[in-house]
Amino acid sequence: MPPPEPPPVVIDTNRVLDLWLFGDPEVAPLRQAIEAGRLHWMAQPAMRVELARVLTYPAVARQLLRHRRGADAVLAAFDRWVQRVPAAPPAPVRCRDPDDQIFIDLAVTWRARLLSRDRQIITLARRLTPLGVTVEA
């Protein structure tokens, strides 16, 4: 019998920055789980595009300098650890922020954990639960 597949997880851009830019100790177990293959981190192409855009924001660029990391290093970590999947169809739960919708759509499609600190996503947690999505900050 083959081993079970690692559980799917969708990670929003702020949490990706916590993982690969800030090295936030709070997400160290998540990073270890991804690197050990205990989680199946999934992203669609638009998520990488958003990350690349966010890395150009002045406040984020200052943090890149402060942490002595280049945007290319953050994108390389994304590319190394993420499992790319096609864009997901629209979910029945809609978010006010269109930039956040892609994370919801993918999480609903794969019935995945959705890791986000974004208030717009967190407020939808109860509506996402019946669709198989657990939202975690």
Backbone as a ProteinNet text record, in pm:
[ID]
protein_1_A
[PRIMARY]
MPPPEPPPVVIDTNRVLDLWLFGDPEVAPLRQAIEAGRLHWMAQPAMRVELARVLTYPAVARQLLRHRRGADAVLAAFDRWVQRVPAAPPAPVRCRDPDDQIFIDLAVTWRARLLSRDRQIITLARRLTPLGVTVEA
[TERTIARY]
84.9	0	90	67.2	151.3	122	221.1	197.4	93.1	20.6	-80	-14.7	-87.4	-40.7	-34.2	64	66.1	-57.9	-109.4	-228.6	-198.9	-296.6	-275.4	-287.7	-207.5	-212.8	-195.9	-271.3	-259.7	-212.6	-109.4	-47.9	-56.3	-117	-129.6	5.2	11.3	137	202.2	124	184.1	252.2	188.9	250.1	372.8	371.1	489.7	605.6	577	681.8	731.4	639.7	680.9	777.2	748.1	830	966.9	970.5	1091.3	1162.9	1101.7	1170.9	1202.8	1099.7	1116.9	1172.3	1154.3	1199.1	1127.7	1000.5	919.6	922	967.2	972.3	835	729.5	594.2	563.3	622.4	595	707	803.3	912.4	860.4	760.7	709.9	647.2	582.5	525.6	636.8	739.7	852.3	916.4	935.1	994	904.8	774.1	681	684.5	693.2	701.7	831.8	942.2	1072.8	1086.5	1017.7	1023.7	921.8	837.7	737.7	616.4	595.7	478.8	354.5	372.8	262.5	280.2	171.7	169.8	126.2	224.7	195.6	163.7	44.2	-2	-21.8	11.2	-9.5	-36.8	-116.6	-141.9	-56.3	-37.5	54.9	29.7	-94.2	-124.6	-68.4	-49.3	4.7	151.8	224.9	365.2	373.1	285.5	281.7	254.6	158.9	129.9	250.7	316	434	540.9	567.7	668.8	631.5	503.2	456.7	475.9	437.4	448.8	595.2	684.1	826.4	883.5	810.3	855.2	799.3	707.4	652.2	765.5	767.8	876.3	896.5	788.6	802.7	864.2	827.2	882.3	1027	1054.6	1192.5	1285.9	1237.3	1318.3	1343.7	1243.1	1261.1	1358.5	1355.4	1452.4	1594.8	1615.3	1747.5	1782.5	1687.2	1710	1748.2	1683.1	1707.6	1815.8	1872.2	1978.4	1936.4	1817.7	1764.2	1725	1739.7	1693.6	1556.7	1483.2	1352.3	1367.9	1478.7	1502.3	1515.9	1569.9	1582.9	1445.2	1358.1	1222.3	1148.3	1159.4	1093.3	1153.2	1282.4	1346.3	1294.1	1273	1216.5	1074.5	997.1	861.9	869.6	953.8	964.6	1011.7	1098.3	1152.7	1049.2	970	887.2	740.7	694.7	553.1	524.7	407.1	356.5	263	301.9	220.3	100.6	-13.2	-136.8	-206.4	-294.8	-366.2	-456.9	-492.6	-585.3	-714.7	-765.5	-887.1	-1010.9	-1120.5	-1245.1	-1294.7	-1380.8	-1432.3	-1506.2	-1478.4	-1545.8	-1678.8	-1772.5	-1900.7	-1889.4	-1782.6	-1759.1	-1671.9	-1719.6	-1648.4	-1587.4	-1470.2	-1397.6	-1407.8	-1413.1	-1417.5	-1290.7	-1178	-1050.7	-1021.4	-1024.3	-1002	-863.9	-764	-631.1	-632.3	-725.4	-734.7	-817.6	-899.1	-991.1	-918.5	-802.7	-732.3	-693.4	-664.7	-628.6	-751.3	-863.7	-989.3	-1029.1	-1024.7	-1063.4	-980.7	-850.5	-763.8	-788.9	-804.1	-828.8	-960	-1062.4	-1191.5	-1177.8	-1111	-1094.8	-1025.9	-925	-845.6	-885.2	-986.6	-1028.2	-905.4	-834.7	-705	-713.5	-613.8	-594.3	-551.1	-603.7	-569.1	-502.4	-374.1	-297.2	-289	-347.8	-354.7	-372.6	-314.3	-340.5	-432.5	-477.5	-557.8	-699	-739.3	-871	-984.7	-971.8	-1076.5	-1096.5	-988.6	-997.9	-1046.4	-991.4	-1028	-1177.6	-1235.7	-1379.9	-1466	-1408.3	-1483	-1468.3	-1393.9	-1361	-1485.2	-1586.2	-1707	-1777.8	-1777.2	-1842.3	-1759.9	-1629.2	-1542.6	-1538.8	-1564.8	-1558.4	-1645.2	-1772.9	-1854.5	-1802.6	-1714.6	-1656.4	-1523.9	-1490.8	-1371.3	-1245	-1258.2	-1142.7	-1133	-1014.6	-984.8	-894.1	-937	-856.1	-778.7	-648.5	-561.6	-477.8	-467	-386.3	-239.9
-117.3	0	124.3	218.9	339.4	429.7	508.1	599.3	703.7	755.6	857.7	985.6	1055	1183.4	1284.9	1373.8	1480.5	1568.3	1623.2	1706.9	1836	1882	2004.3	2128.8	2229.9	2357.1	2468	2575.6	2695.9	2806	2880.7	2981.1	3116.8	3214.4	3346.6	3419.3	3528	3599.2	3647.7	3699.1	3746.6	3633.2	3517.5	3403.1	3352.9	3362.4	3326.1	3417	3546.1	3638.1	3600.1	3559.9	3514.2	3395.5	3305.4	3185.8	3215.8	3286.7	3293.5	3428.3	3530.2	3658.1	3684.3	3683.4	3722.7	3611.3	3486.4	3376	3375.8	3410.6	3421.2	3288.2	3289.6	3164.7	3098.1	3177.6	3122.1	3024.6	3046.5	2958.3	2857.2	2849.3	2752.7	2608.6	2565.1	2428.9	2408.4	2512	2504.1	2488.3	2568.1	2560.2	2421.6	2369	2236.2	2129.2	2141.6	2044.6	2049.4	2169.6	2183.3	2120.6	2157.1	2107.4	1956.3	1899.7	1754.3	1678	1751.2	1684.9	1636.3	1686	1645.3	1726.4	1833.5	1914.3	1931.6	1940.4	1958.2	2102.9	2196.2	2338.1	2359.2	2406	2423.1	2570.3	2606.4	2743.4	2741.7	2835.4	2853.2	2970	2983.3	3084.3	3227.2	3266.2	3403.2	3432	3329.9	3350	3390	3332.9	3372.6	3514.5	3546.9	3682.3	3783	3750.9	3841.7	3855.1	3744.9	3750.7	3838.8	3822.3	3904.2	4052.5	4082.7	4222	4277.4	4200.3	4245	4268.5	4189	4205.3	4337.9	4405.7	4536.3	4652.7	4626.9	4735	4797.5	4929.9	4994.2	4938.1	4915.7	4864.4	4724.2	4641.7	4506.4	4512	4600.9	4615.9	4656.5	4742.5	4779.6	4657.5	4572.4	4451.4	4354	4347.5	4263.6	4310.1	4440.8	4494.9	4465.9	4488.6	4467.4	4322.4	4229.5	4086.5	4029.8	4119.1	4080.2	3965.3	3981.3	3881.8	3955.1	3890.1	3946.5	3892.4	3968.3	3920.9	3788.5	3774.6	3651.1	3530.4	3549.9	3439.3	3396.2	3492.9	3459.7	3386	3435	3368	3229.4	3214.5	3083.2	2983.5	3029.3	2940.8	2900.9	2997	2966.5	2858.6	2882.2	2788	2649.9	2646.1	2516.4	2432.8	2495.7	2419.1	2407.2	2488	2486.1	2380.7	2324.7	2236.4	2320.9	2346.3	2429.2	2349.2	2414.3	2354.4	2457.9	2412.9	2508.5	2599.9	2711.9	2804.4	2731.4	2760.6	2695.8	2770.9	2700.3	2768.9	2854	2951	3036.3	2955.2	2986.3	2921.3	2991.3	2922	2985.5	3093.1	3090.4	3193.4	3300.4	3424.5	3535.3	3626.1	3677.6	3767	3910.1	4005	4146	4188.3	4130.2	4166.5	4069.6	4117.9	4026.6	3961.4	4025.9	3964.5	3840.5	3833.3	3718.1	3604.1	3633	3532.6	3410.7	3431.3	3316.6	3213.1	3259	3165.8	3086.2	3154.2	3088.2	2987.3	3028.8	2939.1	2811.1	2825.6	2707.2	2619.2	2680.9	2602.9	2525.1	2586.5	2517.4	2402.9	2426.8	2322.3	2198.6	2218.4	2107.8	2069.6	2138.9	2112.8	2118.2	2228.3	2244.3	2336.1	2325.2	2425.9	2553.9	2665	2795.3	2876.3	2906.2	2977.3	3124.6	3209.1	3351.9	3431.1	3550.3	3644.4	3756.1	3746.4	3851	3851.3	3965.3	3978.6	3939.3	3975.8	3943.3	3791.9	3717.2	3571.1	3513.2	3560.5	3506.8	3522.4	3633.6	3653.7	3555	3489.4	3391.9	3248.2	3229.6	3094.8	3008.5	3062.3	2980.1	2939.6	3025	2991.9	2892.7	2887.8	2796.2	2657.1	2645.7	2516.9	2409.7	2437.5	2333.3	2292.6	2373.1	2341.5	2266.2	2228	2147.8	2229.2	2359.4	2446.7	2488.1	2469.8	2519.7	2639.9	2754.2	2875	2885.8	2906.1	2921.2	3045.9	3122.3	3244.6	3212.6
0	0	0	-93.5	-96.6	23	64.2	177.4	139.4	237.5	207	155.3	71	19.1	132.9	130	230.5	214	321.8	311.2	234.1	155.5	78.9	165.4	130.2	199.5	95.4	115.2	33.5	127.8	85.7	172.3	103.9	172.3	111.2	110.9	39.3	16.7	145.7	240.1	364.9	441.2	442.3	510.1	434.4	302.1	224.1	262.5	280.9	325.6	464.8	553.3	686.7	676.1	582.6	565	505.8	394.2	312.5	316.2	378.3	393.6	540.1	623.5	763	851.5	809.1	894.4	1027.7	1026.7	1147.7	1223.7	1350.3	1427.7	1442.7	1436.6	1448.2	1335	1218.5	1105.2	1080.1	1171.5	1155.8	1141.3	1221.9	1201.7	1063.1	1011.8	877.3	774.1	787.1	693.7	698.6	819.1	833.4	769.8	786.9	728.6	576.3	520.8	375.2	325.3	389.6	345.2	361.8	459.7	481.8	397.4	324.5	240.9	317	439	517.1	481.4	405.2	354	203.8	135.4	-9.3	-35.5	-45.5	-66.6	-213.5	-239.2	-376	-407.9	-531.9	-578	-727.3	-769.5	-911.4	-961.5	-1091.4	-1144.2	-1094.7	-1079.2	-1035.9	-896.1	-815.1	-680.7	-686.2	-779.3	-795.1	-850.1	-943.2	-998.4	-886.6	-799	-688.3	-595.4	-562.9	-476.8	-539.5	-668.1	-735.1	-728.3	-743.4	-735.9	-595.4	-494.8	-355.4	-317.7	-371.3	-341.1	-392.1	-480.3	-529.8	-448.3	-356.9	-275.2	-193.5	-179.8	-104.6	36.4	109.8	247	246.9	151.6	143.7	95.2	0.1	-47.8	67.2	157.1	273.9	362.8	377.2	458.2	391.6	259.9	189.8	221.9	218.6	253.5	398.5	485.6	629	658.7	591.6	615.8	522	441	348.6	257.8	203.5	109.2	-17.2	-127.1	-252.8	-286.6	-363.7	-409.9	-484	-557.1	-631.1	-538.2	-418.1	-322	-270.1	-246.3	-200.7	-311.5	-433.9	-546.7	-571.6	-550.9	-568.2	-464.7	-340.3	-237	-275.5	-323.7	-371.1	-479.1	-578.4	-690.4	-646.5	-548.7	-505.2	-430.9	-345.6	-253.7	-293.6	-384.3	-418.8	-526.1	-518.6	-623.6	-709.3	-831.1	-919.4	-970.3	-966.2	-1016.7	-1104.3	-1192.6	-1277.4	-1194.7	-1254.5	-1189.8	-1154.2	-1037.7	-987.8	-1037.4	-1051.3	-1087.5	-970.6	-997.5	-889.7	-783.6	-659.6	-546.4	-520.9	-457.4	-425.8	-317.8	-240.6	-139.4	-203.4	-198.2	-261.3	-155.7	-186	-96.8	-149.1	-57.5	-98.1	-170.4	-132	-192.7	-307.5	-431.1	-544.2	-542.3	-480	-471.2	-382.7	-288.8	-198.7	-257	-356.3	-409.2	-464.7	-526.4	-585	-480.2	-359.5	-251.8	-206.9	-197.4	-159.8	-267	-392.5	-502	-500.1	-483.1	-484.1	-362.1	-246	-124.5	-135.2	-189.6	-204.8	-304.5	-415	-516.8	-459.5	-377.1	-323.4	-181.2	-125.2	13.6	105.2	94	159.5	279.6	366.2	470.9	401.7	449	393.7	503.4	484.7	585.7	547.8	632.3	602.5	730.7	732.5	840.9	793.2	670.2	608.5	666.7	716.3	779	683.8	557.3	460	448.3	454.9	446.1	578.3	688.1	819.2	846.2	802.9	825.9	746.8	648.4	569.5	620.2	726.7	775.2	796.7	862.8	890.4	761.9	661.4	534.3	452.3	477.7	403.6	464.9	591.9	660.1	593.7	561	496.9	359.1	300.4	169.9	183.8	307.9	330.5	352	374.3	392.2	539.3	594.5	728.8	712.8	767.8	761.8	892.1	879.4	996.8	980.1	1088.1	1083.3	1096.5
[MASK]
+++++++++++++++++++++++++++++++++++++++++++++++++++++++++++++++++++++++++++++++++++++++++++++++++++++++++++++++++++++++++++++++++++++++++

